[in-house]
């Protein structure tokens, strides 16, 4: 099972949501795209589209940088207290 939430690492400076979403949209519907400094989380509509995006974009060049794309393994951490 592949997560629909993808981690995208090694983003170039100046990357914006529209540019990032555009390359992922080639592989399916992008539900959400959140850039945090030099990495991002991209949410694809379903697992098949997420897998296509991983296979096509992992270790590919984007705006002059080699990006990593993998299924996100982050879990929501319970708040202490």
LOKOLLUM-471396 format. One line per 4 residues: number of its first residue (from 1); their letters; for each residue x, y, z of N, C-alpha, C, CB. Coordinates in pm, 1 decimal. Each point is the difference from the previous one (the first is absolute). Glycine has a CB too. Example, Ala and Ser with C-alpha at 12.3 -4.5 7.8 and 13.67 -1.06 7.14 Angstrom:
LOKOLLUM-471396
1	AS	1319.0,-569.0,780.0,-89.0,119.0,0.0,90.0,120.0,0.0,-189.2,-117.3,124.6 | 154.2,222.3,-196.6,82.0,119.0,6.0,-77.0,109.0,73.0,118.4,-62.8,-214.5
This chain:
LOKOLLUM-471396
1	XXXX	83.8,-119.1,0.0,-83.8,119.1,0.0,88.0,125.1,0.0,-183.2,-125.1,122.2 | 158.9,213.7,-214.1,73.6,125.6,-10.4,-87.0,112.0,56.4,127.8,-82.3,-204.6 | -66.4,166.2,284.7,-72.1,115.5,54.0,-32.3,97.4,-112.8,115.4,-27.0,223.7 | -224.0,101.1,-209.0,-30.9,104.4,-98.3,72.1,130.0,34.8,-224.3,-105.9,-42.1
5	XXXX	285.1,109.4,161.7,77.5,116.8,43.2,146.7,-26.4,-33.0,-166.2,55.2,187.2 | 224.5,31.9,-267.4,137.6,-17.3,-44.5,91.6,104.0,62.2,-83.6,-96.5,-213.8 | 202.8,51.8,251.2,104.6,89.6,48.5,87.3,33.9,-119.6,-3.1,-99.0,236.7 | 29.1,226.7,-256.4,85.6,46.0,-109.4,115.8,76.5,61.8,-195.2,13.0,-164.4
9	XXXX	316.6,-64.4,148.3,116.6,61.2,62.2,93.4,64.5,-100.1,-18.7,-166.5,178.9 | 109.3,249.0,-127.2,103.1,69.4,-78.0,-58.6,97.1,-101.9,146.0,-198.0,30.6 | -250.5,269.1,10.3,-59.4,98.8,-90.3,94.4,117.9,-20.9,-229.3,-68.6,76.1 | 229.3,124.5,-197.1,84.3,116.7,-26.5,-57.9,125.3,64.6,73.6,-103.9,-215.5
13	XXXX	13.8,200.7,240.8,-46.5,129.8,49.9,-90.1,62.9,-104.5,209.6,31.3,138.4 | -312.5,36.1,-93.8,-89.3,67.9,-92.9,-111.6,-87.1,-54.5,189.8,140.7,-58.3 | -193.9,-265.2,99.5,-107.4,-89.6,-43.6,-131.3,46.4,62.4,162.1,-194.8,-23.2 | -268.4,197.4,-56.5,-130.2,37.9,55.2,-101.4,-112.6,-20.9,50.8,243.4,-44.3
17	XXXX	-164.1,-231.1,112.2,-102.7,-104.5,-6.2,-44.8,-28.3,-142.9,-75.3,68.1,227.0 | 54.6,36.5,-305.9,-49.7,-18.3,-136.4,97.6,-81.7,-85.0,-122.8,217.7,19.3 | 251.9,-188.9,-7.5,101.0,-73.1,-77.9,7.0,-146.0,41.8,130.6,211.2,-25.7 | -132.2,-233.2,156.3,8.5,-136.6,51.1,-125.6,-78.7,-36.4,145.9,79.3,188.9
21	XXXX	-260.0,-17.9,-169.5,-126.3,-67.4,-31.8,-6.0,-36.1,-148.5,-114.0,125.5,186.4 | 167.2,-40.8,-271.7,-4.6,-23.8,-144.5,73.0,-128.0,-39.5,-12.7,246.4,-34.8 | 128.7,-274.7,95.4,71.4,-122.5,-39.5,-70.2,-124.7,53.1,215.3,128.5,-2.1 | -279.9,-118.7,118.4,-71.9,-115.3,54.5,-132.8,-22.0,-71.9,108.5,40.8,221.9
25	XXXX	-169.8,65.1,-272.1,-129.0,-10.1,-68.6,9.4,-82.3,-128.6,-62.3,221.5,96.6 | 182.8,-239.0,-150.0,18.5,-84.4,-118.3,-33.2,-145.8,30.6,177.4,157.0,-82.3 | -175.8,-193.4,210.7,-18.3,-140.0,40.2,-131.7,-23.6,72.3,245.9,-19.9,16.4 | -326.9,123.4,-1.5,-130.1,-16.0,63.8,-44.5,127.9,68.5,48.7,-241.4,31.8
29	XXXX	-160.5,230.7,37.4,-58.4,115.9,67.9,75.7,29.1,129.6,-225.9,-53.0,-100.1 | 268.0,177.3,115.6,67.2,44.2,122.2,-105.6,63.0,90.7,222.4,38.8,-122.2 | -242.6,-99.3,239.7,-98.7,53.3,94.4,55.7,115.8,81.3,-103.4,-225.6,12.3 | 233.7,218.9,17.9,60.7,103.0,85.1,150.6,0.1,-21.9,-184.4,-24.0,172.3
33	XXXX	245.4,140.2,-154.3,144.0,15.7,-16.7,48.2,99.7,105.0,-11.7,-51.9,-250.6 | 97.6,5.5,341.7,49.2,85.2,108.8,152.1,4.2,-0.9,-203.3,-54.8,137.7 | 260.1,171.8,-167.0,145.4,16.1,1.5,43.6,51.9,136.5,3.2,44.4,-249.3 | 100.0,-111.4,305.4,58.6,40.6,127.8,151.0,9.9,-22.9,-186.6,-112.5,140.3
37	XXXX	237.0,235.0,-155.0,143.0,24.8,-27.3,44.8,-76.1,-124.2,42.2,35.0,245.7 | 49.0,-133.8,-229.8,52.6,-69.1,-118.2,-62.1,-138.4,-20.4,212.5,124.9,31.8 | -328.9,-147.7,27.3,-71.9,-124.9,-24.4,-149.6,29.5,-5.1,181.8,-135.6,115.3 | -258.5,36.4,-156.9,-144.6,20.7,-12.6,-74.2,-130.8,21.2,39.1,190.0,-159.0
41	XXXX	-168.3,-176.9,181.3,-90.0,-114.4,1.5,-102.5,23.0,-109.8,33.8,-41.8,250.3 | -47.4,-57.6,-336.0,-97.4,6.6,-108.4,-99.4,-113.5,21.9,168.7,103.4,-163.5 | -296.2,-70.0,164.1,-105.8,-99.1,20.3,-64.1,-30.8,-135.1,-42.9,82.0,237.8 | 56.2,-206.1,-280.7,-61.3,-43.0,-125.5,-139.4,-55.8,28.8,227.9,-50.8,-100.7
45	XXXX	-312.6,44.4,-1.4,-139.0,-42.5,17.7,-13.3,-147.8,36.2,-64.7,175.6,-162.2 | 154.8,-260.3,108.9,-8.5,-142.3,33.3,137.3,-65.9,-3.6,-232.1,-5.7,-92.8 | 238.6,-118.5,139.9,127.3,-71.0,12.2,66.4,-26.7,-134.5,-87.5,-103.7,206.5 | 8.3,71.1,-308.7,57.9,-27.6,-132.0,71.3,123.2,-55.7,-180.6,-169.3,-42.1
49	XXXX	116.9,284.7,56.0,61.0,124.2,-47.9,123.3,34.9,82.5,-224.9,80.5,-77.4 | 219.8,-105.9,207.2,115.9,25.5,86.1,117.7,-86.6,-43.5,-152.6,59.5,192.1 | 127.2,-186.9,-220.6,107.3,-90.6,-42.9,58.1,44.2,-133.9,-110.4,-188.8,123.6 | 24.2,228.8,-216.2,48.2,50.2,-129.4,93.0,119.9,19.4,-211.9,-80.6,-110.0
53	XXXX	172.0,172.6,196.9,80.4,120.1,25.0,134.1,-36.1,62.7,-210.0,133.6,28.4 | 209.6,-226.0,68.0,125.4,-43.0,63.0,92.1,-60.7,-105.4,-119.4,-41.8,219.5 | 66.2,-52.9,-297.6,81.3,-69.1,-100.9,58.3,96.9,-102.6,-142.0,-202.8,31.4 | 64.7,302.7,-69.5,44.4,93.0,-104.4,90.7,110.8,52.3,-210.4,-49.1,-119.3
57	XXXX	186.2,95.9,241.5,67.0,122.1,45.7,112.9,-20.4,100.7,-213.0,110.2,-41.1 | 221.7,-227.3,105.1,107.1,-21.6,97.7,136.1,9.8,-70.1,-152.1,-148.5,140.2 | 240.7,226.9,-82.3,134.6,25.1,-54.6,-2.8,68.9,-136.5,78.8,-200.0,124.8 | -185.1,273.8,-152.4,-6.6,74.9,-125.6,45.0,144.0,24.2,-188.9,-147.4,-83.5
61	XXXX	213.4,219.3,-26.7,42.2,139.2,12.7,-121.0,91.7,-7.4,223.2,-55.0,-102.2 | -228.5,148.9,195.7,-108.9,97.5,5.9,60.5,135.8,30.9,-167.9,-175.5,76.3 | 154.5,268.9,-167.4,53.4,136.1,15.8,148.6,-1.2,38.8,-229.4,77.5,67.5 | 304.7,-169.8,-127.3,143.9,-5.3,23.4,44.1,-80.3,121.0,6.5,216.1,-107.1
65	XXXX	-99.1,-274.5,180.6,34.9,-82.5,116.8,-50.6,-142.2,-19.6,-8.5,202.6,149.8 | 84.9,-298.9,-97.9,-42.8,-139.7,-3.6,-89.4,-23.3,120.9,212.4,-75.4,-121.3 | -340.1,48.8,97.5,-95.2,-15.2,110.5,-20.2,-147.3,35.4,-114.7,211.8,-71.7 | 75.6,-235.1,195.8,-38.8,-133.5,43.7,-150.8,0.4,20.1,226.1,-42.6,111.2
69	XXXX	-289.0,-65.9,-150.8,-145.1,-13.6,16.8,-26.1,-138.9,56.2,-51.3,161.4,-192.4 | -12.9,-166.3,306.9,-32.1,-129.1,61.3,-129.2,11.4,79.7,244.9,-59.7,11.2 | -303.0,-55.1,18.9,-121.3,-1.1,81.7,34.7,56.1,136.8,-94.8,-200.4,-124.8 | 10.2,286.5,175.5,22.4,58.0,132.2,-34.9,-102.9,105.8,-48.4,232.3,-86.1
73	XXXX	135.8,-242.3,185.8,-23.3,-94.6,109.0,-34.7,72.7,128.0,157.0,-161.1,-106.3 | -180.5,291.5,96.0,-27.5,78.2,120.8,-135.4,-37.7,57.9,140.1,188.5,-88.3 | -144.1,-194.6,215.9,-123.6,-28.0,72.5,-34.6,123.6,81.1,48.5,-250.0,10.8 | -174.4,268.5,16.1,-41.1,110.2,86.0,39.0,-37.4,141.8,-193.3,66.8,-153.5
77	XXXX	272.4,19.0,214.8,45.1,-28.2,136.3,-105.0,47.1,99.7,241.1,21.1,-71.3 | -272.0,-105.1,170.0,-95.7,45.2,101.4,58.6,113.6,82.3,-99.2,-229.8,9.4 | 15.8,324.8,24.8,46.8,113.0,80.7,18.0,-44.7,144.2,-117.0,164.0,-152.3 | 227.9,-123.0,215.1,20.4,-38.8,140.4,-103.1,65.8,90.9,244.9,-28.4,-44.8
81	X	-275.1,-39.6,155.0,-87.6,61.9,98.2,-125.2,-74.2,12.0,96.3,215.0,-45.8
